[in-house]
Amino acid sequence: MTRKSFAELHRAAMARYPSGRTPGGVSVDDIVQLKMQNSYDTHLDIARDMARVMRADMAAYDADPTLSTQSLGCWSGFHAQQMIKSVKRLRGTTKRAYVYLSGWMVAGLRNRWGHLPDQSMHEKTAVADLIAEIYTSLRQADEVAINDLFKALKAAKTESARAEAIAAIDSFESHVVPIIADIDAGFGNEHATYLLAKELIKAGACCLQIENQVSDAKQCGHQDGKVTVPREDFIEKLRACRLAFEELGVDDGVIVARTDSLGAGLTQKVPVSQRPGDLASEYIKWLKTEPITEENPIREGEIALYQGGEFVRPARLPNGLFPFREGSGRARVIEDCIASLTEGGADLLWIETDTPNVDEIAGMVAEVRKAVPNAKLTYNNSPSFNWTLNLRKQVRAQWIAEGRIAAGDYPEGNELMKPDYDATELGQEADARLQRFQTDISTRAGVFHNLITLPTFHLTAKSVDELSQGYFGEDKMLAYVKTVQREEIRRGISAVKHQHEVGSDLGDTFKEMVSGERALKAGGHANTMNQFAAE
């Protein structure tokens, strides 16, 4: 979104009020400030704007695969706000930083029925509510920051100081960034998917991530018992998402098609094939079957398939589900990805894997790119992986194969997790690979976006445990000061001034705008936040 400059808004206001004030006495500068603080009229405007941001980032990545993007999963607006503030403080920009909205965390932490697993048991509207909350928080971060910039403008005593303050206002970069929103498996049929997609988009989502599992049997990507739908069923849901974007005028809306086929060994139904080689027949061919013979005849109530010139019986579980052939997951993933891109119009892929292995991911992407050369991925750097153990095992296996170490030099299994190996050559090499993991999969495996689904879930648990252990233990107040406040101050985390962070100064400014010297302000001499003024 191209924001109007201070000068443009000031000229427009002065044209209406040449005296510099409205008939009611409101200052033109105050009008300009509020207009600049309120960059978006609706969250649908955010969706349109952020979709363009994502498209530009995708084009930049196509030209240079080192320009990948990142996000952390956030389960509240405050988490998202603090993450983006931190990125801005670190880099000086929010570019290529997104927010990921995890259905897992909505189910586990934002659910009126309690803490529930990632099985689509949370309310549909909870996802849209969280998107709206996140953008409310990010916009408030803008308001607080711009209010501070206008304070500097009001305090300017010379023309050069005023010009400097206006330049800072005009160059301000918003905290509003794209959200990749998890719509699970669509929470129902294709029409239900479309209706929910519209709600997420109206809440601000420029990007929807949808998976090819059955809605009523949906599982977390890292649980067992996953059941996929036929490809044409999934394509209909991709089309539903696209129609929702188009209807609402988010022409650049981004769809992430996720396949769980690598770990999903079941399907709920056998699709109808119309001709050899169509989507249904390519899906059916992977079913686990057995020949129908005189010795093994078809029985009453069973179904048969005609494959390869003969009738075969698909295996069927007591619950009616059909298993796929063992070892077929990788091939199904590749076919899923190609169909989602070419038939479903998806923009990005998500391959849910069981371990973090760059070579495995790169190999699958290479196969997909034979059909779709510019295929790009969103990749889940999942907390469900034991990253330390996985990477140490990978290093050990590689070094043994290269003859660099003997099998007995390092243990084979969970022993590798011990802190004894942290400072070893193998431990340090594994950590080095962890550090460059996202760079490697972005440059070698076509991963445009790296995310961690549940980091703020685990971080909150760890941080609260750390504080509680000290506070309720022997350290008492030292625990809070040492682990929280002192670190906030030294890191420059703005939330240390918690009153200011939630908009206390915004309120004071508005009171001044309408009440002048009569304003009863919270930020006066007795405000204890002044103790942090020098930080």
Secondary structure, DSSP 8 states (H G I E B T S, - for coil): -----HHHHHHHHHHH-TTSB-TT--BHHHHHHHHHH---SSHHHHHHHHHHHHHHHHHHHHH-TT--EEEEE-SSHHHHHHHHHHHHHHHS--TTEEEEE-HHHHHHHS-TT-S--TTT-S-HHHHHHHHHHHHHHHHHHHHHHHHHHHHHHHH--SHHHHHHHHHHHHT---S---EEEE-TT-SSSHHHHHHHHHHHHHTT-SEEEEESB-GGG---TTSS--EE--HHHHHHHHHHHHHHHHHTT-TT-EEEEEE-TTT--EES-----SSTTSHHHHHHTTB-EEE--SSS---TT---EEETTEEEEE---TTS-EEB-TT-HHHHHHHHHHHHHHTS--SEEEE--SS--HHHHHHHHHHHHHH-TT--EEEE--TTS-HHHHHHHHHHHHHHHTTSS-GGGS-SSGGGGSGGGTTSHHHHHHHHHHHTHHHHHHHHS-EEEEEESSHHHHHHHHHHHHHHHHHTTT-THHHHIIIIIHHHHHHT-GGGSHHHHTTHHHHHHHHHHHHGGG---SSSTT-GGGGGTT-
